[in-house]
Amino acid sequence: MVPTLKDILARCEALFEDLHFNAVKEWKAAVPGRKAIGYMPVYVPREIIHAAGMLPVGIFGGGDQMEVIQGDAYYQSYICRIPRSTLELGLTGRLDCLDGMLFPSTCDVIRNLSGMWQILFKDKYVRYIDVPQNYLDQVGGDFYIHEMQVLREDLAKIAGKPITDAALNASIAIYNENRRAVQDLYAYRTQKPWQAPTSEVYLLIRAGMVLPPEEHTQLVRDYIAAVDKEDRPKRDKARVVLTGSFCEQPPLSLIKSIEMAGCYVVDDDFGLVMRWLMDEVPANGNPLEELSKAFLHRSAQQASKYDEKKEDKGKYLLHQVKQGGAEGVIFAAASFCDPALLERPMLQEILAKHKIPYTAFKFSENTGQMAPIREQAGTFADSIKLWSDS
């Protein structure tokens, strides 16, 4: 039976709110011996986890639903909240269903969290996923292939069987299809943001963090088909790109506040792991080489990724603005997010040169500042409409 839009959204919201990861527990219980590997934002090669027969599980902190008590003992107050809330998830047993955790190269805080995880959870597999800062295939490419090969061998030991090239290529093909579905979702939202509000798109993206990619692909396709049948009113709102939230994710209420303030979000950087590789990865070659080339040459430009060519700074954001027909940019960075806050003034300068309006604010995943954020976003949307009419 084809699910209704109401059913799809109810399921996505339930997955989003479930901080005990029951969907992961159910997936593991369905076939005894299954393993699940968690990963934090922004990007890890999930294809390797999937090829091992394991479930990749995105861990995006505790959001605004969880009080952090134990986690605050491990980090200073001037550190972003996502490591503290992630520790809270682990220390309170909510992540016991995971057999390992991967910590990508995002910032020093996430790097340090990987070491802290090794100390606190000695029975779990833990690995810091380092990425190249040199973009030559024979230098950075070889380095990244080696990093992925180590992960491949480690997961093979946990799985009790080798991860073959055939299995990797099959997983690459599955994730290619998932990326196509997500890209179609984003393209639909760009074309008709009143039909597919970002508060719903965000829930769909977050659902993909705990579901097998095959299941998530179908869920996204079902949503596009269902929502296209709805008759939703088109409003005179400002089209904006929301950027800076690539690691710690904003509360759902923040996204809704921006939309209620008179903005259509036509592009964003939420759950970037799903769109980090910007086109298909060949699924008929040497899988690790192809994944390496995709990362080096065809991945999204973000604050957490080293810029090989400084003159390319801002090109990805300008592409988002042009592709989405955006009238302005909202910088929404987590408080104390060094990569986002360091990059922001550079991107603002580029937007100013291109006469693209922008505004900026900071948030925490448990923020209570929705009223001022809504007022700021509303004023920004009004100013865009005034400028465009003048």
FIBA-224557 format. One record per residue (C-alpha): residue in three letters; x, y, z. Coordinates in pm, whole numbers, plus 32768, in hexadecimal, padded with zeros to 4 digits. Layout:
AlaXYZ/...
***
This chain:
Met800080008000/Val808481597FA0/Pro80B4822680E1/Thr7FFF836E8109/Leu80B284B68146/Lys803084B582AA/Asp80BE835882E5/Ile821183B78250/Leu823484F08323/Ala81BE843C845E/Arg82C68332842C/Cys83DA843083EA/Glu837B84F8851E/Ala837783BF85F5/Leu84D48361857B/Phe854F84C385B9/Glu84CD84CC871D/Asp8542836E877E/Leu8685839F883F/His868A822E889E/Phe86BC81C98731/Asn85B080BD8733/Ala85BA80AA85B6/Val8725803D85CE/Lys86D37F3F86DD/Glu85B87EB08608/Trp869B7E9884D7/Lys879E7DD985A0/Ala869F7CF68645/Ala86087C9284F4/Val87437BCD849F/Pro88197B5585C3/Gly89857BBB85A4/Arg89487D0084EE/Lys8A287E268549/Ala89F07F9E8548/Ile8AFE80A8852F/Gly8ABA820E8598/Tyr8B55833E84F9/Met8B4E84AF8544/Pro8B2785C7844A/Val8BA5862B834B/Tyr8C1B85168263/Val8C8D83AD827C/Pro8C9E82A88165/Arg8B5D81F781C3/Glu8B82810E809A/Ile8C8F804C8156/Ile8BAD801A8285/His8A8E7FAA81A7/Ala8B6D7EBC80E1/Ala8BCA7E14822A/Gly8A5A7DC1825C/Met8A3E7EC5836F/Leu89517FE883A3/Pro89EB81468397/Val8944821A84A4/Gly8963839484A8/Ile899084238605/Phe893785948608/Gly893385DB877C/Gly880A85E98863/Gly8759871387CC/Asp867387E488A6/Gln85C086B48935/Met86CC86498A2B/Glu876186EA8B5E/Val88DB86CB8B6A/Ile895D86798CC5/Gln8A7C85818CB5/Gly8AFC86018B67/Asp8B3A875C8BF7/Ala8C4586CA8CDB/Tyr8D2486788BB3/Tyr8D2987BD8AED/Gln8D51892C8B39/Ser8C248A138B21/Tyr8CBD8AC689F4/Ile8CB489898920/Cys8B8D89488837/Arg8A78886F88C6/Ile8A80874687D5/Pro8BA986918878/Arg8B1086BB89D3/Ser89BA863C8967/Thr8A59851C88A5/Leu8B1884B789DD/Glu89D084CD8A9D/Leu893683D989A3/Gly8A5682E989DA/Leu8A7383098B53/Thr88FD82D38B85/Gly88FF81928AB8/Arg883C82198990/Leu895181B388A1/Asp898480558928/Cys88ED7FCE87E6/Leu8A1F80478727/Asp8B4C7F6686F6/Gly8C348083869D/Met8C5281F9865D/Leu8CFF82BB854A/Phe8D6D8422857F/Pro8DAC84E0843B/Ser8EA885F38407/Thr8DC68719845E/Cys8E8287E28565/Asp8F6587BA8694/Val8E3A877D8778/Ile8DC3864F86B2/Arg8F2985D08697/Asn8F4C85E38810/Leu8DF885418840/Ser8E76840D878A/Gly8F8B83E6888C/Met8E9B842089A9/Trp8DB483168917/Gln8ED1821B8911/Ile8F0C82568A84/Leu8DA0824D8AEF/Phe8D2581308A12/Lys8E4280388A03/Asp8D647F1F8980/Lys8D017FE38848/Tyr8DBA80108700/Val8E25817B86DA/Arg8ED6822385B9/Tyr8F2783868556/Ile8EEF83AB83DE/Asp9002848B835B/Val8FE685248200/Pro90E885B68110/Gln914E872280FC/Asn920D86E87FBB/Tyr913186AC7E8C/Leu922485FC7DA5/Asp91B684957D64/Gln931584107D9E/Val933D84CC7EE8/Gly91F9851B7F9F/Gly914384137ED6/Asp923383007F3D/Phe921F837680A6/Tyr90A3836480A6/Ile90A2820E8000/His918681948117/Glu909C82278221/Met8F70817C8183/Gln902D80358161/Val9078803682D7/Leu8F068070831D/Arg8EAE7F5C8227/Glu8F937E6382D5/Asp8F1D7EC78430/Leu8DAD7E9E83D7/Ala8DF77D53832C/Lys8E857CD18475/Ile8D4C7D3E852E/Ala8C6C7CA78422/Gly8D377B64841C/Lys8D587B6682A1/Pro8E1A7C2C8199/Ile8D7E7D5980EE/Thr8DA97D0D7F7E/Asp8DC47E037E5F/Ala8C7D7D767DD8/Ala8BCD7DC27F22/Leu8C5F7F217F26/Asn8BF37F677DC1/Ala8A957EE77E10/Ser8A837FD37F3B/Ile8B0580F57E69/Ala89EA80B67D71/Ile88EB80B47E8E/Tyr896E81FC7F17/Asn897582927DBA/Glu8800824D7DA9/Asn87CD82E37F02/Arg888A841E7E9F/Arg87B584397D64/Ala867984257E36/Val86F6852E7F28/Gln8763860C7E06/Asp860885E57D6E/Leu857086447EBE/Tyr8647877E7ED1/Ala85FB87D67D66/Tyr848687B17DAB/Arg84A2888B7EE3/Thr856189937E1A/Gln845589957D0D/Lys832B898D7DF9/Pro839689F07F5A/Trp822C8A2A7FBE/Gln81DE88BD7F6A/Ala830C8828801B/Pro835B89048149/Thr84B888E181D6/Ser842E886F8326/Glu83B187368270/Val84E4870D8193/Tyr85BD871F82CA/Leu84F986058370/Leu8526852F8238/Ile869C856B823C/Arg86B4851483AC/Ala85ED83D38372/Gly870083678284/Met87F6836983A5/Val875882398449/Leu86BA817C8325/Pro876A8097822D/Pro87B2816080EE/Glu86CA8087801A/Glu85A880CB8105/His85F5823D811C/Thr860382617FA2/Gln84A481D37F88/Leu842C82B580A1/Val84AC83EA7FEB/Arg840C837B7EA3/Asp82C2833A7F58/Tyr82CD84947FF5/Ile830685477EAA/Ala81E684887E0B/Ala80FE84C77F33/Val814B86357F6A/Asp812686867DF9/Lys7FB786257E16/Glu7F7C87237F29/Asp7EE388767EE1/Arg7FB6895A7FB8/Pro7FA08AD57F98/Lys80C08B9A7F02/Arg81278CC87FD2/Asp81EF8DFE7F7F/Lys83208D9A8048/Ala84928DE58020/Arg85608CCB7F8B/Val86968C91805F/Val87BB8BA48084/Leu87F48B3281EC/Thr89608ADC822C/Gly8A528A9A834A/Ser8999897883EE/Phe8A6988618356/Cys8AC887C184A4/Glu89EF881485D0/Gln888F88158545/Pro879389258598/Pro865B88D28661/Leu852E88868588/Ser848189AC862D/Leu858F8A9585A7/Ile854E8A258442/Lys83D98A538474/Ser84168BAD8507/Ile84D98C1A83D4/Glu83C68B9982F1/Met82B68C4383BD/Ala837D8D8883AE/Gly83448D9C8237/Cys84608CD181A0/Tyr84678BB180AE/Val85AA8AF080EC/Val860E8A797F8F/Asp875E89DE7FF0/Asp88198982812D/Asp893688B081B3/Phe887787CD82A2/Gly88DF865E82B2/Leu89F086A781B9/Val8A6D854081BB/Met895084F080C9/Arg89BF85F17FCA/Trp8B31860E8011/Leu8B8985527ED2/Met8AE486277DC9/Asp8ABE852C7CAF/Glu8ABF83B67C73/Val8BE982E77CDB/Pro8C4581E57BD1/Ala8BD680917C51/Asn8CA07FB97B65/Gly8E0880117BB6/Asn8EF380057CDF/Pro8DFB80737DEB/Leu8EEB811D7EDA/Glu8F9681D87DBF/Glu8E4782507D3D/Leu8DD582BF7E97/Ser8F1E83767EC2/Lys8F00842B7D74/Ala8D9A848B7DC3/Phe8E0785257F0E/Leu8F2F85DB7E76/His8E8C86667D40/Arg8D1186537D5D/Ser8CB2869F7EC4/Ala8C0387C87F63/Gln8CCB88F47FD2/Gln8C99892E8145/Ala8D4389D1826D/Ser8DB4888082F4/Lys8E63882781B0/Tyr8FB888B5815B/Asp8FB189A58034/Glu90C489487F43/Lys90948A857E75/Lys90448BBC7F3D/Glu8FB28C607E06/Asp8EA18B577E0B/Lys8E238BD17F5C/Gly8CB08C167F47/Lys8C778B737DF4/Tyr8B9B8A637E87/Leu8AC58B5E7F46/Leu8AA18C397E11/His8A3A8B027D4F/Gln89318AB77E57/Val88AA8C197E3B/Lys889E8C107CBF/Gln881A8AAC7CA5/Gly87088AED7DA1/Gly86A58C427D1E/Ala86E88CC67E7D/Glu86BB8E337ED4/Gly87948E278009/Val88638D5380F7/Ile882F8D088268/Phe89658C9C8327/Ala88F08BB88441/Ala8A208B3384FA/Ala8A2C8A778641/Ser8AB98B408761/Phe8C318B098782/Cys8C478A548631/Asp8DA88ABD85D1/Pro8DA08A498464/Ala8C548AF78415/Leu8CA08C3684D4/Leu8DFD8C51843E/Glu8D778C2A82DE/Arg8C488D0C8306/Pro8CF68E6182DA/Met8DA88DE381A2/Leu8C628D6F8109/Gln8BB08EAF816F/Glu8CB98F7880B9/Ile8C7E8EAA7F7E/Leu8B058ED67F97/Ala8B33904D7FC5/Lys8C04905C7E86/His8AEA8FAF7DCB/Lys89E5908F7E74/Ile89318F657F11/Pro887B8FC08056/Tyr88D08EF8818D/Thr88948EE78301/Ala892F8E108411/Phe88EB8D7E8567/Lys896B8C6B864C/Phe88A58B5686F1/Ser88CB8A2C87D5/Glu881188E6879D/Asn8751892D88DD/Thr87268A9F8897/Gly86068B61892D/Gln86378C948852/Met85298C4A8750/Ala84758D978778/Pro85A28E768723/Ile860C8D89860C/Arg84B08D988577/Glu84B08F148592/Gln86088F2B84EF/Ala85A78E4083D5/Gly845F8EFA83A2/Thr850F904A838D/Phe86068FB58295/Ala84EE8F2781BD/Asp8438907881C2/Ser85749132815F/Ile85AC9047803B/Lys844E90897FBD/Leu848092007FE3/Trp85CD91F67F29/Ser8543911A7E13/Asp841A92057DE2/Ser84EA933E7DD5/
***
